[in-house]
Amino acid sequence: MSFINTLSQVERDTLRRVVRLVHMKHFPKHVATDYEADKIIENIGPEAAGNMIKSGMDRGIHNA
């Protein structure tokens, strides 16, 4: 089971947005999908993802 499934919807959306802004900024728009973001999140791992969620929340990325 993927650790992404254990996240709340708000956490998942925040993490996807952070990944798009940081890790996928040079990707073409049609490639920057939720599926591609989830693949990057899986490779990052749960501990780093938790830090990214906290950073995103602290910087207000979840509201954008």
CHARMM-style PDB file with segment names, atoms N, HN, CA, C and O in Angstrom:
ATOM      1  N   MET     1       0.831  -1.180   0.000  1.00  0.00      PROA
ATOM      2  CA  MET     1       0.000   0.000   0.000  1.00  0.00      PROA
ATOM      3  C   MET     1       0.879   1.248   0.000  1.00  0.00      PROA
ATOM      4  O   MET     1       1.903   1.303   0.681  1.00  0.00      PROA
ATOM      5  N   SER     2       0.475   2.216  -0.750  1.00  0.00      PROA
ATOM      6  HN  SER     2      -0.356   2.172  -1.303  1.00  0.00      PROA
ATOM      7  CA  SER     2       1.198   3.469  -0.863  1.00  0.00      PROA
ATOM      8  C   SER     2       0.922   4.359   0.353  1.00  0.00      PROA
ATOM      9  O   SER     2      -0.204   4.403   0.849  1.00  0.00      PROA
ATOM     10  N   PHE     3       1.928   5.051   0.822  1.00  0.00      PROA
ATOM     11  HN  PHE     3       2.843   5.015   0.419  1.00  0.00      PROA
ATOM     12  CA  PHE     3       1.703   5.947   1.963  1.00  0.00      PROA
ATOM     13  C   PHE     3       0.855   7.150   1.562  1.00  0.00      PROA
ATOM     14  O   PHE     3       0.297   7.819   2.431  1.00  0.00      PROA
ATOM     15  N   ILE     4       0.746   7.435   0.288  1.00  0.00      PROA
ATOM     16  HN  ILE     4       1.199   6.891  -0.419  1.00  0.00      PROA
ATOM     17  CA  ILE     4      -0.094   8.544  -0.173  1.00  0.00      PROA
ATOM     18  C   ILE     4      -1.546   8.310   0.227  1.00  0.00      PROA
ATOM     19  O   ILE     4      -2.272   9.262   0.512  1.00  0.00      PROA
ATOM     20  N   ASN     5      -1.968   7.058   0.249  1.00  0.00      PROA
ATOM     21  HN  ASN     5      -1.378   6.285   0.018  1.00  0.00      PROA
ATOM     22  CA  ASN     5      -3.350   6.732   0.605  1.00  0.00      PROA
ATOM     23  C   ASN     5      -3.662   7.027   2.060  1.00  0.00      PROA
ATOM     24  O   ASN     5      -4.832   7.107   2.434  1.00  0.00      PROA
ATOM     25  N   THR     6      -2.638   7.190   2.890  1.00  0.00      PROA
ATOM     26  HN  THR     6      -1.688   7.125   2.586  1.00  0.00      PROA
ATOM     27  CA  THR     6      -2.858   7.476   4.306  1.00  0.00      PROA
ATOM     28  C   THR     6      -2.990   8.975   4.575  1.00  0.00      PROA
ATOM     29  O   THR     6      -3.336   9.368   5.689  1.00  0.00      PROA
ATOM     30  N   LEU     7      -2.721   9.820   3.575  1.00  0.00      PROA
ATOM     31  HN  LEU     7      -2.440   9.501   2.669  1.00  0.00      PROA
ATOM     32  CA  LEU     7      -2.801  11.262   3.742  1.00  0.00      PROA
ATOM     33  C   LEU     7      -4.234  11.744   3.565  1.00  0.00      PROA
ATOM     34  O   LEU     7      -5.018  11.137   2.835  1.00  0.00      PROA
ATOM     35  N   SER     8      -4.569  12.838   4.237  1.00  0.00      PROA
ATOM     36  HN  SER     8      -3.932  13.331   4.830  1.00  0.00      PROA
ATOM     37  CA  SER     8      -5.887  13.447   4.024  1.00  0.00      PROA
ATOM     38  C   SER     8      -5.893  14.130   2.660  1.00  0.00      PROA
ATOM     39  O   SER     8      -4.838  14.334   2.058  1.00  0.00      PROA
ATOM     40  N   GLN     9      -7.065  14.479   2.181  1.00  0.00      PROA
ATOM     41  HN  GLN     9      -7.922  14.314   2.670  1.00  0.00      PROA
ATOM     42  CA  GLN     9      -7.174  15.124   0.877  1.00  0.00      PROA
ATOM     43  C   GLN     9      -6.458  16.477   0.855  1.00  0.00      PROA
ATOM     44  O   GLN     9      -5.827  16.832  -0.140  1.00  0.00      PROA
ATOM     45  N   VAL    10      -6.557  17.227   1.951  1.00  0.00      PROA
ATOM     46  HN  VAL    10      -7.070  16.939   2.760  1.00  0.00      PROA
ATOM     47  CA  VAL    10      -5.885  18.527   2.037  1.00  0.00      PROA
ATOM     48  C   VAL    10      -4.376  18.347   1.981  1.00  0.00      PROA
ATOM     49  O   VAL    10      -3.687  19.083   1.275  1.00  0.00      PROA
ATOM     50  N   GLU    11      -3.857  17.365   2.726  1.00  0.00      PROA
ATOM     51  HN  GLU    11      -4.416  16.766   3.299  1.00  0.00      PROA
ATOM     52  CA  GLU    11      -2.418  17.097   2.718  1.00  0.00      PROA
ATOM     53  C   GLU    11      -1.962  16.660   1.329  1.00  0.00      PROA
ATOM     54  O   GLU    11      -0.925  17.110   0.842  1.00  0.00      PROA
ATOM     55  N   ARG    12      -2.724  15.799   0.705  1.00  0.00      PROA
ATOM     56  HN  ARG    12      -3.566  15.434   1.101  1.00  0.00      PROA
ATOM     57  CA  ARG    12      -2.380  15.291  -0.627  1.00  0.00      PROA
ATOM     58  C   ARG    12      -2.368  16.432  -1.644  1.00  0.00      PROA
ATOM     59  O   ARG    12      -1.450  16.519  -2.459  1.00  0.00      PROA
ATOM     60  N   ASP    13      -3.368  17.302  -1.607  1.00  0.00      PROA
ATOM     61  HN  ASP    13      -4.114  17.231  -0.945  1.00  0.00      PROA
ATOM     62  CA  ASP    13      -3.429  18.425  -2.544  1.00  0.00      PROA
ATOM     63  C   ASP    13      -2.274  19.400  -2.317  1.00  0.00      PROA
ATOM     64  O   ASP    13      -1.681  19.900  -3.273  1.00  0.00      PROA
ATOM     65  N   THR    14      -1.957  19.666  -1.047  1.00  0.00      PROA
ATOM     66  HN  THR    14      -2.439  19.259  -0.270  1.00  0.00      PROA
ATOM     67  CA  THR    14      -0.836  20.549  -0.728  1.00  0.00      PROA
ATOM     68  C   THR    14       0.469  19.965  -1.230  1.00  0.00      PROA
ATOM     69  O   THR    14       1.280  20.670  -1.830  1.00  0.00      PROA
ATOM     70  N   LEU    15       0.672  18.690  -0.991  1.00  0.00      PROA
ATOM     71  HN  LEU    15       0.013  18.117  -0.503  1.00  0.00      PROA
ATOM     72  CA  LEU    15       1.902  18.034  -1.416  1.00  0.00      PROA
ATOM     73  C   LEU    15       2.017  18.021  -2.934  1.00  0.00      PROA
ATOM     74  O   LEU    15       3.100  18.250  -3.472  1.00  0.00      PROA
ATOM     75  N   ARG    16       0.934  17.760  -3.622  1.00  0.00      PROA
ATOM     76  HN  ARG    16       0.054  17.573  -3.186  1.00  0.00      PROA
ATOM     77  CA  ARG    16       0.960  17.781  -5.092  1.00  0.00      PROA
ATOM     78  C   ARG    16       1.302  19.176  -5.605  1.00  0.00      PROA
ATOM     79  O   ARG    16       2.068  19.323  -6.557  1.00  0.00      PROA
ATOM     80  N   ARG    17       0.739  20.186  -4.979  1.00  0.00      PROA
ATOM     81  HN  ARG    17       0.117  20.067  -4.205  1.00  0.00      PROA
ATOM     82  CA  ARG    17       1.018  21.568  -5.410  1.00  0.00      PROA
ATOM     83  C   ARG    17       2.484  21.919  -5.182  1.00  0.00      PROA
ATOM     84  O   ARG    17       3.108  22.546  -6.038  1.00  0.00      PROA
ATOM     85  N   VAL    18       3.044  21.523  -4.033  1.00  0.00      PROA
ATOM     86  HN  VAL    18       2.537  21.014  -3.338  1.00  0.00      PROA
ATOM     87  CA  VAL    18       4.452  21.782  -3.748  1.00  0.00      PROA
ATOM     88  C   VAL    18       5.329  21.067  -4.768  1.00  0.00      PROA
ATOM     89  O   VAL    18       6.284  21.651  -5.279  1.00  0.00      PROA
ATOM     90  N   VAL    19       5.016  19.819  -5.066  1.00  0.00      PROA
ATOM     91  HN  VAL    19       4.240  19.345  -4.651  1.00  0.00      PROA
ATOM     92  CA  VAL    19       5.801  19.059  -6.038  1.00  0.00      PROA
ATOM     93  C   VAL    19       5.742  19.724  -7.406  1.00  0.00      PROA
ATOM     94  O   VAL    19       6.758  19.816  -8.095  1.00  0.00      PROA
ATOM     95  N   ARG    20       4.556  20.190  -7.809  1.00  0.00      PROA
ATOM     96  HN  ARG    20       3.730  20.116  -7.250  1.00  0.00      PROA
ATOM     97  CA  ARG    20       4.441  20.870  -9.109  1.00  0.00      PROA
ATOM     98  C   ARG    20       5.271  22.158  -9.137  1.00  0.00      PROA
ATOM     99  O   ARG    20       5.928  22.457 -10.134  1.00  0.00      PROA
ATOM    100  N   LEU    21       5.237  22.916  -8.039  1.00  0.00      PROA
ATOM    101  HN  LEU    21       4.703  22.674  -7.228  1.00  0.00      PROA
ATOM    102  CA  LEU    21       5.963  24.188  -7.997  1.00  0.00      PROA
ATOM    103  C   LEU    21       7.473  24.007  -7.939  1.00  0.00      PROA
ATOM    104  O   LEU    21       8.220  24.796  -8.516  1.00  0.00      PROA
ATOM    105  N   VAL    22       7.919  22.971  -7.245  1.00  0.00      PROA
ATOM    106  HN  VAL    22       7.312  22.329  -6.776  1.00  0.00      PROA
ATOM    107  CA  VAL    22       9.355  22.795  -7.019  1.00  0.00      PROA
ATOM    108  C   VAL    22       9.973  21.789  -7.988  1.00  0.00      PROA
ATOM    109  O   VAL    22      10.950  22.103  -8.668  1.00  0.00      PROA
ATOM    110  N   HSD    23       9.422  20.606  -8.054  1.00  0.00      PROA
ATOM    111  HN  HSD    23       8.628  20.351  -7.501  1.00  0.00      PROA
ATOM    112  CA  HSD    23      10.047  19.516  -8.807  1.00  0.00      PROA
ATOM    113  C   HSD    23       9.602  19.431 -10.263  1.00  0.00      PROA
ATOM    114  O   HSD    23      10.294  18.837 -11.090  1.00  0.00      PROA
ATOM    115  N   MET    24       8.450  20.022 -10.582  1.00  0.00      PROA
ATOM    116  HN  MET    24       7.888  20.505  -9.910  1.00  0.00      PROA
ATOM    117  CA  MET    24       7.927  19.888 -11.935  1.00  0.00      PROA
ATOM    118  C   MET    24       7.833  21.238 -12.654  1.00  0.00      PROA
ATOM    119  O   MET    24       7.073  21.373 -13.612  1.00  0.00      PROA
ATOM    120  N   LYS    25       8.589  22.229 -12.205  1.00  0.00      PROA
ATOM    121  HN  LYS    25       9.207  22.120 -11.426  1.00  0.00      PROA
ATOM    122  CA  LYS    25       8.458  23.565 -12.788  1.00  0.00      PROA
ATOM    123  C   LYS    25       8.924  23.623 -14.238  1.00  0.00      PROA
ATOM    124  O   LYS    25       8.517  24.523 -14.973  1.00  0.00      PROA
ATOM    125  N   HSD    26       9.761  22.691 -14.662  1.00  0.00      PROA
ATOM    126  HN  HSD    26      10.091  21.960 -14.065  1.00  0.00      PROA
ATOM    127  CA  HSD    26      10.236  22.687 -16.044  1.00  0.00      PROA
ATOM    128  C   HSD    26       9.511  21.661 -16.908  1.00  0.00      PROA
ATOM    129  O   HSD    26       9.837  21.497 -18.084  1.00  0.00      PROA
ATOM    130  N   PHE    27       8.535  20.974 -16.335  1.00  0.00      PROA
ATOM    131  HN  PHE    27       8.270  21.107 -15.380  1.00  0.00      PROA
ATOM    132  CA  PHE    27       7.750  20.001 -17.101  1.00  0.00      PROA
ATOM    133  C   PHE    27       6.742  20.749 -17.976  1.00  0.00      PROA
ATOM    134  O   PHE    27       6.262  21.814 -17.587  1.00  0.00      PROA
ATOM    135  N   PRO    28       6.418  20.212 -19.143  1.00  0.00      PROA
ATOM    136  CA  PRO    28       5.309  20.794 -19.914  1.00  0.00      PROA
ATOM    137  C   PRO    28       4.013  20.669 -19.118  1.00  0.00      PROA
ATOM    138  O   PRO    28       3.845  19.724 -18.346  1.00  0.00      PROA
ATOM    139  N   LYS    29       3.105  21.611 -19.301  1.00  0.00      PROA
ATOM    140  HN  LYS    29       3.241  22.378 -19.928  1.00  0.00      PROA
ATOM    141  CA  LYS    29       1.855  21.644 -18.524  1.00  0.00      PROA
ATOM    142  C   LYS    29       1.047  20.360 -18.669  1.00  0.00      PROA
ATOM    143  O   LYS    29       0.438  19.907 -17.700  1.00  0.00      PROA
ATOM    144  N   HSD    30       1.030  19.769 -19.851  1.00  0.00      PROA
ATOM    145  HN  HSD    30       1.525  20.137 -20.638  1.00  0.00      PROA
ATOM    146  CA  HSD    30       0.217  18.568 -20.054  1.00  0.00      PROA
ATOM    147  C   HSD    30       0.815  17.333 -19.381  1.00  0.00      PROA
ATOM    148  O   HSD    30       0.146  16.305 -19.276  1.00  0.00      PROA
ATOM    149  N   VAL    31       2.057  17.421 -18.929  1.00  0.00      PROA
ATOM    150  HN  VAL    31       2.600  18.256 -19.014  1.00  0.00      PROA
ATOM    151  CA  VAL    31       2.706  16.289 -18.252  1.00  0.00      PROA
ATOM    152  C   VAL    31       2.590  16.420 -16.734  1.00  0.00      PROA
ATOM    153  O   VAL    31       2.699  15.420 -16.023  1.00  0.00      PROA
ATOM    154  N   ALA    32       2.374  17.617 -16.233  1.00  0.00      PROA
ATOM    155  HN  ALA    32       2.286  18.429 -16.810  1.00  0.00      PROA
ATOM    156  CA  ALA    32       2.318  17.869 -14.786  1.00  0.00      PROA
ATOM    157  C   ALA    32       0.938  17.498 -14.242  1.00  0.00      PROA
ATOM    158  O   ALA    32       0.152  18.368 -13.868  1.00  0.00      PROA
ATOM    159  N   THR    33       0.658  16.205 -14.203  1.00  0.00      PROA
ATOM    160  HN  THR    33       1.296  15.497 -14.507  1.00  0.00      PROA
ATOM    161  CA  THR    33      -0.632  15.692 -13.738  1.00  0.00      PROA
ATOM    162  C   THR    33      -0.514  15.198 -12.300  1.00  0.00      PROA
ATOM    163  O   THR    33       0.585  15.081 -11.758  1.00  0.00      PROA
ATOM    164  N   ASP    34      -1.666  14.908 -11.689  1.00  0.00      PROA
ATOM    165  HN  ASP    34      -2.559  15.003 -12.129  1.00  0.00      PROA
ATOM    166  CA  ASP    34      -1.667  14.321 -10.342  1.00  0.00      PROA
ATOM    167  C   ASP    34      -0.908  12.998 -10.334  1.00  0.00      PROA
ATOM    168  O   ASP    34      -0.160  12.710  -9.400  1.00  0.00      PROA
ATOM    169  N   TYR    35      -1.103  12.203 -11.370  1.00  0.00      PROA
ATOM    170  HN  TYR    35      -1.711  12.437 -12.129  1.00  0.00      PROA
ATOM    171  CA  TYR    35      -0.442  10.895 -11.447  1.00  0.00      PROA
ATOM    172  C   TYR    35       1.080  11.052 -11.439  1.00  0.00      PROA
ATOM    173  O   TYR    35       1.778  10.344 -10.713  1.00  0.00      PROA
ATOM    174  N   GLU    36       1.588  11.978 -12.246  1.00  0.00      PROA
ATOM    175  HN  GLU    36       1.022  12.553 -12.836  1.00  0.00      PROA
ATOM    176  CA  GLU    36       3.040  12.201 -12.295  1.00  0.00      PROA
ATOM    177  C   GLU    36       3.550  12.765 -10.963  1.00  0.00      PROA
ATOM    178  O   GLU    36       4.622  12.382 -10.494  1.00  0.00      PROA
ATOM    179  N   ALA    37       2.783  13.670 -10.361  1.00  0.00      PROA
ATOM    180  HN  ALA    37       1.913  13.981 -10.742  1.00  0.00      PROA
ATOM    181  CA  ALA    37       3.169  14.217  -9.055  1.00  0.00      PROA
ATOM    182  C   ALA    37       3.203  13.104  -8.006  1.00  0.00      PROA
ATOM    183  O   ALA    37       4.104  13.062  -7.168  1.00  0.00      PROA
ATOM    184  N   ASP    38       2.221  12.206  -8.054  1.00  0.00      PROA
ATOM    185  HN  ASP    38       1.489  12.240  -8.735  1.00  0.00      PROA
ATOM    186  CA  ASP    38       2.178  11.091  -7.099  1.00  0.00      PROA
ATOM    187  C   ASP    38       3.378  10.166  -7.262  1.00  0.00      PROA
ATOM    188  O   ASP    38       3.884   9.637  -6.273  1.00  0.00      PROA
ATOM    189  N   LYS    39       3.839   9.964  -8.485  1.00  0.00      PROA
ATOM    190  HN  LYS    39       3.428  10.395  -9.289  1.00  0.00      PROA
ATOM    191  CA  LYS    39       5.022   9.128  -8.706  1.00  0.00      PROA
ATOM    192  C   LYS    39       6.254   9.771  -8.071  1.00  0.00      PROA
ATOM    193  O   LYS    39       7.078   9.081  -7.471  1.00  0.00      PROA
ATOM    194  N   ILE    40       6.377  11.081  -8.202  1.00  0.00      PROA
ATOM    195  HN  ILE    40       5.707  11.642  -8.689  1.00  0.00      PROA
ATOM    196  CA  ILE    40       7.502  11.791  -7.582  1.00  0.00      PROA
ATOM    197  C   ILE    40       7.391  11.711  -6.061  1.00  0.00      PROA
ATOM    198  O   ILE    40       8.390  11.496  -5.376  1.00  0.00      PROA
ATOM    199  N   ILE    41       6.191  11.882  -5.536  1.00  0.00      PROA
ATOM    200  HN  ILE    41       5.379  12.056  -6.093  1.00  0.00      PROA
ATOM    201  CA  ILE    41       5.966  11.814  -4.094  1.00  0.00      PROA
ATOM    202  C   ILE    41       6.345  10.440  -3.557  1.00  0.00      PROA
ATOM    203  O   ILE    41       6.971  10.339  -2.502  1.00  0.00      PROA
ATOM    204  N   GLU    42       5.973   9.387  -4.268  1.00  0.00      PROA
ATOM    205  HN  GLU    42       5.464   9.469  -5.125  1.00  0.00      PROA
ATOM    206  CA  GLU    42       6.329   8.025  -3.845  1.00  0.00      PROA
ATOM    207  C   GLU    42       7.840   7.853  -3.770  1.00  0.00      PROA
ATOM    208  O   GLU    42       8.341   7.192  -2.860  1.00  0.00      PROA
ATOM    209  N   ASN    43       8.570   8.437  -4.712  1.00  0.00      PROA
ATOM    210  HN  ASN    43       8.163   8.974  -5.451  1.00  0.00      PROA
ATOM    211  CA  ASN    43      10.027   8.318  -4.716  1.00  0.00      PROA
ATOM    212  C   ASN    43      10.676   9.147  -3.623  1.00  0.00      PROA
ATOM    213  O   ASN    43      11.741   8.787  -3.121  1.00  0.00      PROA
ATOM    214  N   ILE    44      10.052  10.245  -3.252  1.00  0.00      PROA
ATOM    215  HN  ILE    44       9.188  10.538  -3.660  1.00  0.00      PROA
ATOM    216  CA  ILE    44      10.593  11.101  -2.192  1.00  0.00      PROA
ATOM    217  C   ILE    44      10.522  10.396  -0.846  1.00  0.00      PROA
ATOM    218  O   ILE    44      11.456  10.477  -0.049  1.00  0.00      PROA
ATOM    219  N   GLY    45       9.419   9.708  -0.591  1.00  0.00      PROA
ATOM    220  HN  GLY    45       8.660   9.643  -1.239  1.00  0.00      PROA
ATOM    221  CA  GLY    45       9.246   8.970   0.654  1.00  0.00      PROA
ATOM    222  C   GLY    45       8.431   9.739   1.675  1.00  0.00      PROA
ATOM    223  O   GLY    45       8.259  10.953   1.565  1.00  0.00      PROA
ATOM    224  N   PRO    46       7.928   9.014   2.677  1.00  0.00      PROA
ATOM    225  CA  PRO    46       7.012   9.621   3.648  1.00  0.00      PROA
ATOM    226  C   PRO    46       7.634  10.696   4.532  1.00  0.00      PROA
ATOM    227  O   PRO    46       6.965  11.678   4.854  1.00  0.00      PROA
ATOM    228  N   GLU    47       8.879  10.542   4.929  1.00  0.00      PROA
ATOM    229  HN  GLU    47       9.423   9.744   4.668  1.00  0.00      PROA
ATOM    230  CA  GLU    47       9.478  11.529   5.827  1.00  0.00      PROA
ATOM    231  C   GLU    47       9.682  12.860   5.109  1.00  0.00      PROA
ATOM    232  O   GLU    47       9.318  13.910   5.637  1.00  0.00      PROA
ATOM    233  N   ALA    48      10.256  12.823   3.917  1.00  0.00      PROA
ATOM    234  HN  ALA    48      10.552  11.969   3.488  1.00  0.00      PROA
ATOM    235  CA  ALA    48      10.457  14.054   3.141  1.00  0.00      PROA
ATOM    236  C   ALA    48       9.118  14.657   2.738  1.00  0.00      PROA
ATOM    237  O   ALA    48       8.966  15.878   2.716  1.00  0.00      PROA
ATOM    238  N   ALA    49       8.148  13.806   2.419  1.00  0.00      PROA
ATOM    239  HN  ALA    49       8.271  12.814   2.437  1.00  0.00      PROA
ATOM    240  CA  ALA    49       6.823  14.302   2.049  1.00  0.00      PROA
ATOM    241  C   ALA    49       6.187  15.033   3.228  1.00  0.00      PROA
ATOM    242  O   ALA    49       5.548  16.068   3.039  1.00  0.00      PROA
ATOM    243  N   GLY    50       6.352  14.515   4.424  1.00  0.00      PROA
ATOM    244  HN  GLY    50       6.871  13.674   4.577  1.00  0.00      PROA
ATOM    245  CA  GLY    50       5.830  15.183   5.618  1.00  0.00      PROA
ATOM    246  C   GLY    50       6.445  16.559   5.803  1.00  0.00      PROA
ATOM    247  O   GLY    50       5.754  17.513   6.161  1.00  0.00      PROA
ATOM    248  N   ASN    51       7.744  16.660   5.558  1.00  0.00      PROA
ATOM    249  HN  ASN    51       8.305  15.885   5.266  1.00  0.00      PROA
ATOM    250  CA  ASN    51       8.416  17.960   5.653  1.00  0.00      PROA
ATOM    251  C   ASN    51       7.905  18.922   4.585  1.00  0.00      PROA
ATOM    252  O   ASN    51       7.747  20.116   4.842  1.00  0.00      PROA
ATOM    253  N   MET    52       7.647  18.398   3.385  1.00  0.00      PROA
ATOM    254  HN  MET    52       7.775  17.429   3.176  1.00  0.00      PROA
ATOM    255  CA  MET    52       7.142  19.238   2.297  1.00  0.00      PROA
ATOM    256  C   MET    52       5.721  19.723   2.592  1.00  0.00      PROA
ATOM    257  O   MET    52       5.378  20.863   2.278  1.00  0.00      PROA
ATOM    258  N   ILE    53       4.897  18.868   3.190  1.00  0.00      PROA
ATOM    259  HN  ILE    53       5.175  17.942   3.445  1.00  0.00      PROA
ATOM    260  CA  ILE    53       3.538  19.274   3.559  1.00  0.00      PROA
ATOM    261  C   ILE    53       3.603  20.411   4.571  1.00  0.00      PROA
ATOM    262  O   ILE    53       2.896  21.410   4.437  1.00  0.00      PROA
ATOM    263  N   LYS    54       4.456  20.256   5.589  1.00  0.00      PROA
ATOM    264  HN  LYS    54       5.030  19.444   5.698  1.00  0.00      PROA
ATOM    265  CA  LYS    54       4.594  21.297   6.613  1.00  0.00      PROA
ATOM    266  C   LYS    54       5.083  22.597   5.988  1.00  0.00      PROA
ATOM    267  O   LYS    54       4.554  23.664   6.301  1.00  0.00      PROA
ATOM    268  N   SER    55       6.069  22.532   5.125  1.00  0.00      PROA
ATOM    269  HN  SER    55       6.499  21.666   4.871  1.00  0.00      PROA
ATOM    270  CA  SER    55       6.582  23.735   4.461  1.00  0.00      PROA
ATOM    271  C   SER    55       5.509  24.394   3.611  1.00  0.00      PROA
ATOM    272  O   SER    55       5.376  25.617   3.601  1.00  0.00      PROA
ATOM    273  N   GLY    56       4.743  23.573   2.894  1.00  0.00      PROA
ATOM    274  HN  GLY    56       4.852  22.579   2.901  1.00  0.00      PROA
ATOM    275  CA  GLY    56       3.670  24.111   2.063  1.00  0.00      PROA
ATOM    276  C   GLY    56       2.605  24.802   2.887  1.00  0.00      PROA
ATOM    277  O   GLY    56       2.133  25.879   2.523  1.00  0.00      PROA
ATOM    278  N   MET    57       2.224  24.188   3.996  1.00  0.00      PROA
ATOM    279  HN  MET    57       2.607  23.313   4.292  1.00  0.00      PROA
ATOM    280  CA  MET    57       1.224  24.787   4.880  1.00  0.00      PROA
ATOM    281  C   MET    57       1.753  26.093   5.483  1.00  0.00      PROA
ATOM    282  O   MET    57       1.026  27.083   5.561  1.00  0.00      PROA
ATOM    283  N   ASP    58       3.017  26.090   5.907  1.00  0.00      PROA
ATOM    284  HN  ASP    58       3.608  25.286   5.843  1.00  0.00      PROA
ATOM    285  CA  ASP    58       3.612  27.277   6.507  1.00  0.00      PROA
ATOM    286  C   ASP    58       3.691  28.446   5.528  1.00  0.00      PROA
ATOM    287  O   ASP    58       3.579  29.607   5.923  1.00  0.00      PROA
ATOM    288  N   ARG    59       3.884  28.131   4.257  1.00  0.00      PROA
ATOM    289  HN  ARG    59       3.975  27.188   3.936  1.00  0.00      PROA
ATOM    290  CA  ARG    59       4.011  29.169   3.238  1.00  0.00      PROA
ATOM    291  C   ARG    59       2.691  29.513   2.548  1.00  0.00      PROA
ATOM    292  O   ARG    59       2.659  30.338   1.635  1.00  0.00      PROA
ATOM    293  N   GLY    60       1.620  28.886   2.981  1.00  0.00      PROA
ATOM    294  HN  GLY    60       1.646  28.215   3.723  1.00  0.00      PROA
ATOM    295  CA  GLY    60       0.301  29.200   2.432  1.00  0.00      PROA
ATOM    296  C   GLY    60       0.032  28.624   1.065  1.00  0.00      PROA
ATOM    297  O   GLY    60      -0.868  29.093   0.370  1.00  0.00      PROA
ATOM    298  N   ILE    61       0.780  27.628   0.661  1.00  0.00      PROA
ATOM    299  HN  ILE    61       1.511  27.247   1.226  1.00  0.00      PROA
ATOM    300  CA  ILE    61       0.594  27.032  -0.660  1.00  0.00      PROA
ATOM    301  C   ILE    61      -0.731  26.288  -0.740  1.00  0.00      PROA
ATOM    302  O   ILE    61      -1.304  26.177  -1.824  1.00  0.00      PROA
ATOM    303  N   HSD    62      -1.227  25.781   0.366  1.00  0.00      PROA
ATOM    304  HN  HSD    62      -0.762  25.871   1.247  1.00  0.00      PROA
ATOM    305  CA  HSD    62      -2.490  25.026   0.358  1.00  0.00      PROA
ATOM    306  C   HSD    62      -3.682  25.893  -0.003  1.00  0.00      PROA
ATOM    307  O   HSD    62      -4.699  25.369  -0.456  1.00  0.00      PROA
ATOM    308  N   ASN    63      -3.588  27.201   0.182  1.00  0.00      PROA
ATOM    309  HN  ASN    63      -2.762  27.627   0.550  1.00  0.00      PROA
ATOM    310  CA  ASN    63      -4.692  28.099  -0.126  1.00  0.00      PROA
ATOM    311  C   ASN    63      -4.705  28.528  -1.582  1.00  0.00      PROA
ATOM    312  O   ASN    63      -5.720  29.021  -2.075  1.00  0.00      PROA
ATOM    313  N   ALA    64      -3.601  28.348  -2.268  1.00  0.00      PROA
ATOM    314  HN  ALA    64      -2.777  27.947  -1.868  1.00  0.00      PROA
ATOM    315  CA  ALA    64      -3.512  28.841  -3.652  1.00  0.00      PROA
ATOM    316  C   ALA    64      -4.186  27.929  -4.627  1.00  0.00      PROA
ATOM    317  OT1 ALA    64      -4.197  28.206  -5.827  1.00  0.00      PROA
TER     318      ALA     64
END
